């Protein structure tokens, strides 16, 4: 250590003299640490997902969780999974939520996971154009047949004869619905129309999940019930008054959901929504931010598109009436035994849990089956083999490992953060700002006027956060006045120098 460094150390020691040791735990506000996402659920695709994350400048978790949602949406109504010889089966629907600050690069990661869908949608748009040409031809023919039929009725009326029945050729055709693989920010009413023409379901992409969760009752009464049902994938009928009482039938009311959310918004959102199990249906991804790494190679996005296209190519079966139905895959016998034992273990964990986490664990056995089905088909779609006839031990084990080692700890991290008192959450936001900016002093008014912290916009919120930091030995009051004149005292606080030493 040179002389200058020694002098600096003494200066810092003098500066910190008399200050108590601050509670550095305030930075995380009791938040559980993140866990690493296991790559087993992605099989040989994991290195590609890592490359895509590097290209997006994001944690791999965000790309990975996005790929799971996309894969589930493409399988959709075409496959179900059945664990035992019973009526219980699960559809292929997943709801996932990347959690992170605005600078965490959630959006680039979501784009990396979903961009192949946009290319595939362009193909469907071209198909829809061709279908519209055929539809318009059939429509004009039906109108001509209808006009002729109306003329025959008029003639029959004049001559006192029997009115002819409307011929089948005069029936006006329904316009073709464009295949929608990706829908953004749709209302329940708009989603109902889309699903009526997309019997495989779709993916609902939300740029900001908090606004969606908070909007149900405010802007769309009944919207919450619609989305709860959209997780189940059951048939759904909507009665529309503006359609003359005509009902809209949705054969598969199934929508996978992918949407990002910020930690500061997440807490209010989770605590203010109804405890009806909606948020318990989500799989969360909340890693720490990663330092930027220069990409050394361009990720092979074409491989991910090939996987998605193969998933989209899966066909349904037909029932005796000629209607499309899902092919139901059983668990392999050994996998069924493992799953039965795991259910018992998870039931015990559920009994011991509380709050939102209890609801999450309660939904987990259904989520485990859905995950196992996605894992099985991701591996198939990335290869050249025949389509699976059951869900193997390997796929189930990968799904259970993901849920136990990643999804469950992350849910605890999410729900634990949401359960903290508002003042503590805001104090953590202010503490992180102080460290990041290297602040030596804090002014109480500047906290809500100048710092630009999204949850600290009012004097009350700022005062409560400052009070917590004073109690945690981060700040000490140091009131002052400008100049030498009398006047209102400025609410200044000195920052404990020890907080900048880690």
Secondary structure by P-SEA (a helix, b strand, c coil): ccaaaaaaaaaaaaaaccccccccccccccbbbbbbbbccccccaaaaaaaaaaaacccaaaaaaaaaaaaaaaacccbbbbcccccccccbbbbbbbbbccccaaaaaaaaacaaaaaaaaaaaaaaaaaaaaaaaaaaaaaaaaaaaaaaaaaaaaaccccccccccccccccccccccccccccaaaaaaaaaacccbbbbbbccaaaaaacccccccaaaaaaaaaaaccbbbbbbcccccbbbbbcccbbbbbbcccaaaaaaaaaacccccccccbbbbbbccccccccccccaaaaaaaaaaaaaabbbbbccccbbbbbcccccaaaaaaaaaaaaaaaaaaaacccaaaaaaaaaaaaaaaaaaaaaaaaaaaccccccccccaaaaaaaaaaaaacaaaaaaaaaaaaaccaaaaaaaaaaaaaaaacccccccccccccccccccccaaaaaaaaaaaaaaccccccccccccccccccbbbbcccccccc
